[in-house]
Structure formats: structure tokens, C-alpha cells
Amino acid sequence: MRFVKMHGAGNDYVYLDCFRQPPPADPASLSRAISDRHFGVGADGLILICPSEKADARMRMFNADGSEAEMCGNGVRCVAKYLYDHGLTRKPTLTVETGRGILTLELTVENGRVTQVRVDMGEPILDAQRIPTTLPGHPPLDVPLAINGRTLTVSCVSMGNPHCIMFVPEITDALVLGLGPTIEKHPAFPRKTNVEFVRVNRPDDVTLRVWERGSGETLACGTGACAVTVVGVLTGRTGRRLTAHLPGGDLRLEWSSFDGHVYMSGPAVEVFHGEWPD
């Protein structure tokens, strides 16, 4: 089975071209095996690039623990790069079917290769039941969350997948690695949640680290950066245009006041390709 390793701002996945080969019979088990950084290829998860009756391609995304997720912002940029660079389509604007719906992606091409992708991530989901979370508010903004005898202040939105956001003066390992996995599995999040820890540098500039549902800390999270943009605006901490600094690189975000959609721009990089034994 042929695969390609790609990353968007360090958020790395193994990609399978299911146009040219059959999809795996058990993608969840394959994701756990191939994502292992000691005994596998090493990745944050597995992404299948499949034919679609509604778009140029369909993306299915599995976390490193084998759970299937609705969406991955960094991953969908890499899907677009693969489609273009490997000749499945040569259009400068593509559509990809995801668990979030059909997304539109605009490609920046240099010397015949995609270097940057701008994604229309659609409108954020603000209704608590659809995020989903049992915390109060639509969306919950700066609400208390009790964990291990302490009370945190958090905000929640969905970009097709759930996010819980904490604004903090400094981002530490104790927060990300200590609180991240506990918040991910907190009963207030019936489908678990991604967790963002954010420091606001300026109204147009933030730094964040992300504990991703099903994968642990990753070097970047596109949907997480989008969620931070939305919550930053709703709580008055940031403007509608942001540069987000993540451990793996920078993403550019805009929550448009015109159509209410969130737009994300960032890199897409192919690292290597290989074969995995069936």
C-alpha cells in the first residue's frame, strides 16, 4: 500500500490515495499502527483521499488513536496539494468533501507545485448542543469549568469539531500536558474536545498550543486556530484578522464580517512517500 507523508505547519499525517488504490479495510487499526512514532511511520493520524460524487475529492481523517474525526484544517490543505501536485486535478480552486461539509480551497502554485492554501472553513458553530458541550451559553464564553478541585475559565465553539479555549498569561507544559488530556475527556464534552491554550500578544497576533482530541499535543491545529479567532472576536480580545503562532509554524486567519465564514491560510508540505505492508 503506497502512502505519502505530508504536514501543514508541522501537523503531520500519512495520506493514502484511494483514487489509485483500494481504501484500507480497517482504517482505524491502520491509523493506530502507521501513526506510531516508534514502530510505524509516525504521524498525528491517517487521512484517506477518496473519490467524491459532490466535490473534487473526499477526505476521511483518523486520529492517532484510531478515532475518526470530522475535520482537520491542516490536513485538508495537504489534501488539496496532493490532488494538484499528483495530477488528480489541476484547478487552482478545489472543493473537498469532509465531515464538516464541502470546503473550498484556493491554491498558491509556484513552479508547478502548491506551496500555500487558503481554506474557506465555513461558519463557526455556536450552539452549545451542536458543539457539543453541556456548558451554558450559545456559545459558552468565559464560563467556569471545574477540574480536579480548581475552576478554569473556558470558551467553546465548533469548526465542525469541538474546541475548548483557555486564554492564559503564559502557556506552560503544566497547562498543555497536564490539563489538556483532562479537559479533552471532561464530562462537559460528550464527544470529547480539542483544547487550545492561548496567549494574546496583540489584537492581531496570538500564540497557542493545542491538545488535540485523539492525538495529544500537535505542532499545529488549523481548526483550533480558527476557533481561537472566533472566540477572540466574541470576547473582545482580538480583531477579525489574526496571525497565529504555533510550535510548527504560523497560520493566517480571518473571520469575515461579510459572509460570517472563517478563512485560514497556511503551508502544505510533502515530506516523503513509501510503501506500507498490507
ZAMARGU-4260 file (C-alpha; in steps of 0.2 Angstrom, whole numbers, plus 5000, padded with zeros to 4 digits):
<rodrens>
0) 5000/5000/5000 | 5008/5016/4994 | 5007/5032/5006 | 5013/5050/5006 | 5019/5059/5022
5) 5014/5077/5022 | 5012/5091/5035 | 5004/5108/5037 | 5014/5119/5049 | 5021/5103/5057
10) 5003/5094/5059 | 5008/5078/5050 | 4998/5064/5043 | 5000/5049/5032 | 4990/5051/5017
15) 4983/5037/5006 | 4977/5039/4988 | 4961/5030/4987 | 4958/5035/4969 | 4973/5024/4963
20) 4972/5010/4976 | 4958/5002/4987 | 4954/5010/5004 | 4960/5000/5019 | 4948/4988/5026
25) 4951/4994/5044 | 4957/5012/5043 | 4955/5014/5062 | 4968/5000/5066 | 4979/5006/5052
30) 4979/5023/5059 | 4985/5017/5076 | 4999/5006/5068 | 5005/5018/5055 | 5005/5033/5066
35) 5016/5026/5080 | 5031/5036/5080 | 5042/5021/5086 | 5035/5006/5077 | 5026/5015/5062
40) 5029/5029/5050 | 5025/5042/5064 | 5011/5054/5062 | 4996/5063/5071 | 4985/5052/5061
45) 4979/5044/5044 | 4970/5053/5030 | 4961/5045/5016 | 4960/5054/4999 | 4944/5047/4991
50) 4933/5050/4976 | 4918/5060/4979 | 4901/5062/4970 | 4899/5080/4977 | 4917/5088/4976
55) 4934/5085/4968 | 4938/5073/4982 | 4933/5067/4999 | 4944/5067/5015 | 4942/5055/5029
60) 4953/5058/5044 | 4958/5046/5058 | 4967/5052/5074 | 4982/5043/5080 | 4971/5033/5092
65) 4960/5027/5078 | 4945/5038/5081 | 4938/5046/5066 | 4936/5065/5067 | 4925/5077/5057
70) 4939/5088/5050 | 4957/5094/5050 | 4961/5111/5044 | 4980/5107/5041 | 4975/5090/5034
75) 4963/5097/5021 | 4977/5109/5014 | 4988/5094/5011 | 4974/5085/5003 | 4972/5100/4990
80) 4991/5100/4987 | 4991/5081/4984 | 4977/5082/4972 | 4985/5096/4962 | 5004/5090/4963
85) 4999/5072/4959 | 4988/5077/4944 | 4971/5071/4950 | 4966/5089/4946 | 4975/5105/4940
90) 4962/5118/4945 | 4968/5132/4956 | 4952/5132/4966 | 4946/5115/4973 | 4932/5108/4983
95) 4934/5094/4996 | 4920/5084/5005 | 4923/5082/5024 | 4913/5078/5039 | 4911/5097/5041
100) 4904/5098/5023 | 4911/5104/5007 | 4925/5116/5009 | 4933/5127/4995 | 4952/5129/4994
105) 4962/5142/4984 | 4979/5136/4979 | 4995/5146/4978 | 5006/5137/4965 | 5025/5140/4962
110) 5035/5131/4949 | 5020/5119/4946 | 5019/5114/4965 | 5007/5120/4978 | 5015/5130/4992
115) 5001/5138/5001 | 4982/5135/5003 | 4968/5146/5008 | 4953/5137/5015 | 4935/5143/5017
120) 4932/5134/5034 | 4913/5140/5034 | 4904/5147/5048 | 4908/5143/5066 | 4895/5133/5076
125) 4890/5142/5091 | 4875/5132/5098 | 4881/5123/5113 | 4871/5107/5109 | 4879/5106/5092
130) 4897/5110/5098 | 4893/5099/5108 | 4895/5104/5126 | 4884/5105/5142 | 4892/5121/5147
135) 4880/5136/5147 | 4879/5149/5133 | 4877/5149/5114 | 4892/5149/5113 | 4899/5147/5131
140) 4910/5162/5133 | 4922/5164/5148 | 4912/5151/5158 | 4918/5141/5173 | 4924/5123/5171
145) 4928/5113/5187 | 4943/5101/5186 | 4952/5092/5200 | 4947/5105/5213 | 4950/5120/5203
150) 4939/5131/5192 | 4945/5136/5175 | 4938/5149/5163 | 4935/5142/5146 | 4925/5146/5130
155) 4919/5134/5117 | 4915/5134/5099 | 4915/5121/5085 | 4923/5122/5067 | 4914/5105/5063
160) 4924/5098/5078 | 4923/5104/5096 | 4936/5116/5104 | 4938/5122/5122 | 4949/5138/5123
165) 4958/5145/5138 | 4967/5162/5137 | 4982/5162/5149 | 4996/5174/5153 | 5009/5161/5149
170) 5007/5144/5140 | 5016/5130/5150 | 5019/5111/5149 | 5009/5110/5165 | 4994/5118/5156
175) 4995/5109/5140 | 5001/5092/5145 | 4993/5092/5162 | 4976/5100/5159 | 4974/5096/5141
180) 4970/5077/5142 | 4959/5080/5157 | 4949/5094/5148 | 4948/5083/5132 | 4939/5069/5142
185) 4929/5080/5154 | 4910/5075/5155 | 4905/5093/5149 | 4911/5087/5132 | 4900/5072/5126
190) 4911/5069/5111 | 4927/5074/5119 | 4936/5090/5114 | 4951/5099/5107 | 4959/5111/5119
195) 4968/5127/5115 | 4979/5137/5127 | 4981/5155/5120 | 4992/5170/5124 | 4986/5186/5116
200) 5001/5196/5110 | 4991/5210/5101 | 4974/5211/5095 | 4980/5204/5078 | 4993/5192/5085
205) 4992/5176/5096 | 5002/5162/5102 | 4994/5145/5105 | 4997/5127/5109 | 4984/5113/5106
210) 4980/5097/5114 | 4971/5088/5100 | 4957/5075/5104 | 4963/5058/5100 | 4981/5063/5096
215) 4988/5073/5111 | 4999/5088/5108 | 5002/5093/5090 | 5013/5106/5082 | 4998/5115/5074
220) 4979/5113/5073 | 4970/5123/5059 | 4953/5121/5066 | 4959/5126/5083 | 4967/5142/5076
225) 4950/5146/5068 | 4941/5143/5084 | 4953/5154/5093 | 4949/5168/5081 | 4931/5167/5083
230) 4932/5166/5102 | 4944/5181/5102 | 4932/5192/5092 | 4917/5186/5103 | 4926/5190/5119
235) 4934/5206/5113 | 4951/5200/5115 | 4956/5201/5096 | 4951/5208/5080 | 4944/5198/5065
240) 4961/5196/5057 | 4975/5186/5066 | 4992/5178/5064 | 4993/5163/5075 | 5010/5157/5080
245) 5010/5138/5084 | 5025/5127/5088 | 5025/5121/5069 | 5023/5137/5061 | 5011/5152/5058
250) 4993/5152/5051 | 4984/5167/5045 | 4966/5168/5050 | 4951/5180/5046 | 4933/5179/5052
255) 4924/5188/5038 | 4911/5201/5043 | 4904/5199/5026 | 4899/5181/5025 | 4902/5175/5043
260) 4915/5162/5036 | 4932/5159/5044 | 4946/5159/5031 | 4963/5150/5035 | 4979/5151/5025
265) 4995/5141/5028 | 5008/5130/5021 | 5006/5112/5014 | 5022/5101/5013 | 5026/5084/5006
270) 5039/5075/5016 | 5042/5058/5008 | 5032/5043/5001 | 5034/5025/5004 | 5025/5008/5005
275) 5017/5000/5020 | 5015/4981/5020 | 4997/4976/5018
</rodrens>
